[in-house]
């Protein structure tokens, strides 16, 4: 009896294992929370194109178009108004995005760790039963929905009269589309970009939360470095999975590691969008953190494209008037966040 007590106590201690890397089993807790909101447990969720909300290209496209209409229309509405402070709302926004990203990352880790360790990385990124299980589909879908929640980032920008940069606006809209294509395409490799992106978002939104509190963070530059590192790894996995799919499907004589799950349009979407992200974030990094004070060359001009604000309608109209030069300069300095030397001020991205 005396020896049984320590054993029973030890069994109740949350010891990390492959199935429970955090000691406790997170999925049952998540499923109960899911049931309270949805009315059924997470195990009963099924993603069905045309049935599940936001599961068609029409719905996704309409939402993205509305996003761009709201942010550019909002910028025009705010033109002659004082900027809103919105400090409390901004704090809340960044805190819940940090929390959501952290919770999803923990759930993904619990679902994937045992699969990767026991069956290998190839099985996890290419097999349906490896990277496209029912619990993972639930998490993929929830991650997809958070991309629409993150569009509020840009609303804070125009309400606070901050510049709307090309990188920021393109990245937010394209990411929602990217997540949609991977859901429809059932790409098992999806968890690699998603988990890396969640890791970046935990760090990034926590930075913005602390920054909004007035705390100076010295590692801001490292967020962009982490994003670039993320896209390099993403593309390595996506290119490998795409090559494996196409070689095994169309060119079986080519050397290949096996077969890979997914759809062709999802592969092209992933390659195209992620490649553009890598190019734009590297350009942003050099334009923002590696300035040398010299006159920009053609290459530097391309780099600055990523942080350049979108064209201002009033500025364009002012340029066509007799006093366009003077009016355009003043307008851009006031409403688009561009300094008189032509260098855009920094704004949040990703």
N, C-alpha and C positions, 0 to 999 in steps of 0.2 A: 504493500500500500504506500509505503514511504517513497519507494522509487517511482511509483506511477504518477505521483503528483508533479514532479519536475518534468516528466515526459508530456503530460497533458498541458502543462503551462507552456512548454516549448512549442507544442503544436499550435497554440493560439497566437504565438508571436508571428507577426507578418514578415516572414523570411523571404527575400527575393528569390524567384526561380525564373526559368525561361518562360513559363506560362504566366507568371505573375512577377514581372520585373520590378514592380514597385511594392512588392510584399502583399498587398491586398489585390483582390480581383476587381478591376475597375468596371468591366463590362456589365455585370449585373446591376451595379449602382447606376451606371449610365442608362441601362435599359429601363429601369424603374422611373428615372427622370423623364426619359423619352415617352413612356406610357402616360405619365401625368399630363404631358403637353398634347400628345397626339391621340391618346385614347387607346392605343395598342402598343405592345412591347416592340422594341427595336428589332427583335428576331423576325417579326412578321412584315417588316418593310420590304417592298419590292419596287425597284425603279422600273417604270414602264413609260416609254416614250409616248407622248400624247395623252397620258393619264396623270402621271406625277406632275405637280406644278413646276413650271419653268423647265419642261423637258422637251420642248420643240424649238427648232431654229427660229420660228416666227416669234415666240415669246421672248427668246433671248435677244433677238435683233431689235424688237420693239423696245425692250428695256434699255439696251445700250444706246439706241437713238434718243430715247427720253433723257438718258443720263447726259449726253452731249448737249441736248437742247436746254436742259436745266442749267448746266454749269456755264454755258456761253450766254444764255439768256440772263442768268443771274448776274453775270459779270456786267452786262449792260445796265441792268436795273440798279446795281450798286455804284454805277459810275459817279453820280453826283451825290452820293450819300456817304455818311460817315461809316467807317468800318465797325462791325460789331466786335466786342471783346470775346464773348462766348467761352470764357476760361473754364467755368464749371462744366459746361457741356463737353468741351474739348477734353477735359480730364476724364470724364465718364466714358467718352467714346474710346479713348486710347486704353483705358483700364479694361473695359470689357473685351476689346479686341485682343489685348494681351492675354486675358484669362481664357477666352475662347480658343485662341491659337495654342495655348499651353495644354488645355484639356484635350483637344483633338490630337495633338502631338503625342500625349501620353497614351491615348487610346490606340493610335496607330502603332506605337511602339509595342504595346501589349499584344496586339494582333499579329505583328510581323516577326518579332524577335525569334520565337521558337521555329518558325518556318525557315527563316534565313539560316539559323544555326544548324538545324537538323537536315534540311533538304537542299541548302545551297542557294546562292544568290540568283543563279540562272532560273531555277524553279520558281523563285519568288517574283521575278520580273517577267517571266514568259508564260508560265502555266496558269490557266484559269483558276485551278484549285490552289494556286500559290498566291497570286496577287489580285484575284477578283472574287474573293469569298463574299458571302452575304453580309457579314459584319463590316468588311471593308467597303462594300458598296454603300452602306449606310453612311460611313464616314466620308467617302468620296462625295456623296450628295450634300451632306452638311457643309463640307469644305467649299463646295460649289456655291451654296447659298451665301456663305460668308463673303464671297467676292462682291455680291450686290450690297452687302452691309458696308464693305470697305469703300464703296463709291461715295459715301458720306465724307470721306477725307477731302474730296475736291469741293464739296459744298462748304466746308469750313474755310477753304482757301478763298473762294470768291466772296463769302460773307465777311471775311476779315481783310478783303482787298489785297490778297497776296497774289503773286503771278501764277498763271496757269501755264506750266511748261509743257512742251511737247512730250517729253519723257513721261511725266506724271499722267497726263490725260490719255495718252496712247496705251500706257501700261495697264491702267485700271480697266479700260474697256476691253482690251485684248485678252486680259487674264480671265475675265468672265467667259468670253468666247472659247478660250483654250480649255477651261475646265468642262464646259459643255461638250465640246468635241470628244474629249477623252471619256466622259460618261457614256455618251452615245456609242462610241467606238469600242467600249469594254477593253481598254488597254491595261494589261496587268502591270506594266511598268509605271503606271500613274503614281504609285505611292512614293517613288523616288523623288520626283520634283515636288510633290505635295509635302512630304515630311521635311524636306530641306527648306521649302518656302515657309512652313509653319515655324521652323526653328528661327529663321530670319525675322519673321513677324513677331515672335515673342520678344526678341532683342529690340527690334525697331520700335514697336509700339510702346514698349516699356521706356525706351529712350524718350519718345515724344511725351509720354505721361510725366516723366521726371522733369523734362525740359519745361513743360507747361506749369509745373510747380515752382519753377524758378531755379532749379538745381542745374548747375553747369556740368555737362558730361564731356569728358575729354576724348572719348572713343567714338565720336560721331563718324569720323572718316572710316573707321573699321566696319561700320554698317554697310557702306558701299562696297568695301573689299569683300565682305561676307556675301553680299548679293552676287558679285562677279564670280566668286568661288562657287556659289550655288549653281549658277547657270553653266559653268564649265562642266561640273559633275552631271547636271541634268542632261546636257547635250551628249556627253559620253554614253550615258545609259540609253538615251532615246535613239541615238544613231545606231548603237549596237542592236537594240531591239528591232528597229526598223530594218536594218540590214538582214537580221536573222529572219524576219517575216518575209521580206521580198525574195531573199535567196532561196529559202525553203519552199516558197510558193511558186516562183517563176523560173528560178535557175538552180535546180537541185544539184547540178554538177559543181556549183560553187562551194567552197569550204564554208561550213556553217556548224553552229553548236547544237542545232535542233530546230524546233518550230517555236513560233512566238504568237501569242494571242493578240487580237486587236483588229482594227479596220484600217484600210489604206488611207482614207481621208483623215483619220485621226493621226496617223503617222506623219502625213504631210503638214497638218496643222501644227503638231507639236514641234517638228523640225523648223518650220518657218517662223513661228512666233518666238520660240525660245532662242533661236539664232539672232533674231532682231533685238531681243532683250540684251543678249550678251554684248552686241555691238553698241547699243545705246548706253548701257551702263558703263562700259569701258570708256566711251566718249565722254560721258558725264563726269567720270572720275578724273580724267586728265584735265577736263575743262575747269573743274571745281577745285581740285586739290593740287594740281601740278602747274599752276600759272607761273610764268617766268617774267612777266612784265613787258615782253617784246611784242612787236606788231604781229597779229595772228597770221599764220600761213594758211594755205588751202586746207591742210590737214587739221589745223587747229580750228578753222572755221567749221569743219564737219563735226569736230568734237563738241563745239558749242551749240550745235543744232539741238542736242539732247536737252539742254537746259534753257533754250530760247523760249520765250513766251509765245503763245499762239497770237497771230495777227489780231490787232484790235480794230473793230469795225469803225470806230470813230476816228482812229488814227489814219486808216485808209481813206476815209471820206475827207478828212482834213488835208491829206496830202494833195488832193485834187483841187483844192480851193486856192485862191491867190496867196493866202497866208499859210498855206499847208505846211511849209517847212517849220515855221515857228510853232504852229499849233500842234503838229505831229510830235515834235520833241517834247513839248510840255505834257501832252496827253499820255505819251508812253511813260514818262517819268512818274506821272501821278498814278495812272490806273493799271499799268501792266507790270510795274515793279522793275523797270529797266533803268539803270543808272545812265547818266549822260555820256559816259565813256563807252556805252554799248554793251557792257557786261551785265548779264542778268543776275539778279539777286537769287540766292538759294531758296529753294522751296522743298517741301517734303515730297518724297517719291516712294514708289513701291507700295 
